[in-house]
Amino acid sequence: MRRHVFLCIVQALENHSEYFQMRFDAVGRKGLSPLQKCTVAMQMLAYRASVDYNDEDVRIGETTAIECLVNFVRRVNEIFGTEYLRLPNVGYIRRLLQNGEVRGDPGMLGSIDCMHWEWKKLPSFMESPIHASVLGSNNDLNVLNQTPLFTDILQGQAPRVEFMINGTQYNKGYYLADGIYPEWGTFVKTIPLPQGEKIKLFARCQEAVRKDVERAFRVLQSHFAIIQGPTRFRQRDVLKDIMYACIILHNIIFEDERDAYESLFDFNYDEGPPDTPMIEALHGSISDFPIMLQRNAEIRDRNIHRNLQVDLVDHIWS
């Protein structure tokens, strides 16, 4: 990240948390500065720097360096999580639909996949990855059953997405997925062993666009080496804070750098309410439960899945 972005983060942490403020000991000697603490945390996140390296370079011991990292990721989530982990607003969804239509997939919201890693990632937009992390031994299907991806649709809070393909009207967006996912109306899967030029073209285009989710996660790994391999932390909350902090910092960097090419797109990133809430699960009785069951049946409709796939094959070919 650029220098001014890092200094803004340091100042925000200093104003928010007493831990990142300059403190003095009993004899009036200065302690570690906010800049030292944030520098150590960023070195461990970005380069997976060892605590011994921090001791030599920034004059911070092993225990203090680990403490700095844990506090850094926790406070970054508290300060920036509401803004940089929010759901896509109406304007951003419009941009996703525009990108999908330009690439030959009208109505596409993005790609969905599970990375078979120590943590599961689901789902991910190419432009701004959103990850629902599930700890433990999972595969694509049971992670899908735990993700809140379709919660806003079931609650009737999702923006309405309408598009027409091959003369057929659809009223829900869809995600590209690989073969293990179920035949839902909100998924478009590739065709295994395609026969004929038309089917081969569809499979090639679908698989090429679906690679976006893997590229997006590799960009995140290239920025933050701490998520590339094993970690020394075992606490679930710390691991979650590290992952979310890396996503937040990635989005902050992306927001800072987008000014260089924002003029290439006729799009306002902040269109719509700025305080769009994150997904929250409902608890207790639900008055419109039959309506939710109907929406759930529409999401899982196999006929819609197959008809949409056929229409996309003809659309891409034409």
N, C-alpha and C positions, 0 to 999 in steps of 0.2 A: 504494500500500500504506500501511497505517497505520504510525505512527512506531515503535511497539515492534517491529514485524516488521523494519523496516529496520535498527534498531539491533541486533537479534539476528543479522542477516546480517553486519553489520559486525564484530561480536564474533567470529562463527564464522570469518570470513576472517582476522581478526587472530590468532586462536589457531592457525590452520592454516598460514598462509603468512608467511614472513619479509618478503615484499614489502609486506604490509599492516600491518606493525608500525612504530611510531615509531622513526626512526633519526636519528643525529646525524652531522654532517660532521666534518672533521678539527679544526676549531676549536671544536667543541662546540655548534654551532647546530642547532636542531631542523629536521628535514625536514618533508615533508608528512605530515599525520596520516592515520590509517586512514579517518576520516570524510570528509576531503577527497577521497581517492582513490575511495572508494565513491560519493560524491555525483557526481563527474564521470562515472563509468561509468554510473550510473543515469540521469543527464541525457541521455547519448548514446543509451542504450537506449530510454528512454521518450519522449523528445522529439526524438530525432535532432539534438541540439544540436551546433552546430559547435564546432570546437576553439577558434576565436576567442572564442566566447561563454564557454567555460570559462576562457580566459585573463583575460577581463574580470571574471568573476563569482567564480571560486574561486582565481584566481591560480595557474593551472597552465598551462604552455606546451603547444604543439601536440604535440610528440613525447611528452611525459610523459602527456598526456591519452590518446593512443592506446595507450600502454603500459599505463595503468591499465585501460582497457577490455579489452584482450586478456587481461591477468592476471585481471581480475574474472570474465569469463565462463568462463575455464579453471578457476579455483578453485571457482566455484559448481557446475560440473559434477562436480568431484572430491568436494566435500563433500556435496552434496544429490542427486546423480544417482541413487545407489543407491535412495534412498527415493522420490523424486518422478518417476522415469522407469521404475519397476518395472512389470511386467505387472499387469493387474487380478487381484486375488486372488479366492478363492471367494466371499467376501461381496460384493465389488463386482460380480462377474458376476451374482450373484443380484439385485442391485439393477437392473442393466441389463435383465435379463429381466422384472422386475416392471414397470419403466417401459414396456417394449415391449408387455407384455400389457395395461396400462392404456390404451395408445394404439391397441389393436386389432391388434397384431402379436406374438402369442406366439412365443417363440423368437428374437426379434430381438436381436442384440448391438449394433447400431449401423449407421452409414452408412459407406460407403467411396467415396472419390473422389480424383482427382488435380487439384490446383490448377495450372493452366497459368501458372506463374510462373517466376522464375529457378531456384527450387528446387521439387521436386515433393514434395507432402505426401500420405502414404498410410500407414495409414488414419487415421480420426479418430472417436473417440467424442465425443458431445456433451458429456457431463459432464466428461470428463478426456481431452483430445485426446492421441493417441499418433501420432507422426509418424515415418515411415521416409523420410528424405530421400535423394534420389538426384540427384546433380549431373549436368548435361549436358542434351542434347536428347533428351527422352523423351516418350512418350505414355502413356496409361493402361495399355496392355497390357504394354509392356516394363517399366514400373515395377512392375506387378503381378507379373511374373516374377522381380523382384529383391527384393521385400519379404519379410521373415521372418514375415509375418502368420500363416501356417498351419504354421510350423515346430513349434510346441508340439503341434499336432494330429498331425502326422506322427510325432513322437517319442512320442506317447501320454502326454504330460504335461498336456494341456488338461483342465480339469474337464468332466465329462460333462454335457451339456445334453439333457434329454429333455422333450418337449412333445407335445401332441396337437392337431391342427387338423382339423376336419371329419371326425372319426372315424379319422384316420390318425396313427400314432405315428412321430415323428422323433427322432433321437438326436444331432443336431448343430445348433448355432445357425447363424444366417445373417445376412448383411449386406445392406442395401439398396444397389442400384447402378443406374447409368444404362445406356443402351442399348449402349454400346461394350463393356461387359464380357462375357466369355464366359458361356455357359449352364452354370454350375456349380451343384452341389447346395447350396453355401454362399452363393449369391447369389440375391436376389429382385429382378428388374428390372421396370421399368414396362412397360406395353403401349402401343406407338406407335399412334396413330390409333384409340383405343378406340371400339368400337361397342356401343351398349346401355348402359342405366343402370348395370347391375352392373359392367361393365368400366370405365366412366368413373369410378365411385366408387372402385374399387381404384386406378386410375391417379392420381387426385387425392390420395388418402391416402398412397400410396407416395411421390409426388413431394414432398408437404408435409413428411413426416418426413425425407426425404433431404436437405432443405435444412439440417438441423441441422449437418452437417459444415461447410458454408460459413459458417453463423452462428458456429460455434465458432472458425473461423480468423479471421473478422473481429473477434471479441472480442479475440483475441490481437493482431491488428494495432492495435486501438484502444488497447491497453495499452502496446504497444511500437512506436513509430513507425519504429524502425530497420529493421523488416522490411516496411515499406510500399513502399519504392522502391529505387532503385539504392544500392549500398554502395560505400564506398571501399576495402574490403578485397578482396583477390584470392586469398589463401591459402585452400585448401579447409578446412583444420583450423580456421582462425579463423571461417569462415562457419558451420561445423557447431557450434562452441562457442557462437556467438552465438544460433543458432536453439534449441539445447537449453537454454541459459541462460534464454532468454525463456519457454520452456515450463515450466521448473522454477519460475521466479519467478511465473508465472501460477498454477501449482498451489499454491504457497505462499500466495499471496493468496487463492485459492479456499478453501484449508483454514482460513485465519484468519477469513474472512467467513462460512463456512458455519454457524458456531455460532448465527447470528441466525435461521436457518430450519431447523436440523437437527431441531428438535422437531416439525416438520411431517411428518417421515418416520419410520416405525418401522424404522430401519436403523442398523446399526453399521458405519461406514466402515472400521474397522480389524479387522473380523472376519477370521479366518484368519491364517496365518503372516505376521508383519510383514516377514520377510526374503525375500519372494517374489522369485526371481531374474529378471533380464532375459533375453530370448531370446538364446541363444548357438548359433551354427552348429556342427554336428558335423563333425569332420575324420577322415579315415582310414576303415578298414573298418567296416561296420555289420553286426552279427550278425543283427539282425531286419529286414534289408533287404526281404525279401518282404512282411512285414507293413506296412512303410512304403509299398510300392507299392500294396498293397490299400487303405490309407487314402487315398492320393493319388487312386486311381480313384474312391473314394466321394466325395471332395471335388469331383471334376470330372464327376460323373455327371449327364448331361443329363436323364435320366428323372426323377431326384429333383427337379431344378430345375423341370421342367414340372409335375410333380404337386404340388409345394409351391405354385407360383404359382396353380394351379387351386383348391387347397384354401383358400388365403388369399383369393381372390376370393369364394368362397362364404362364408367366415367373416366377412369384413368386411360383406358384403351382409346376412347374417343378424343 
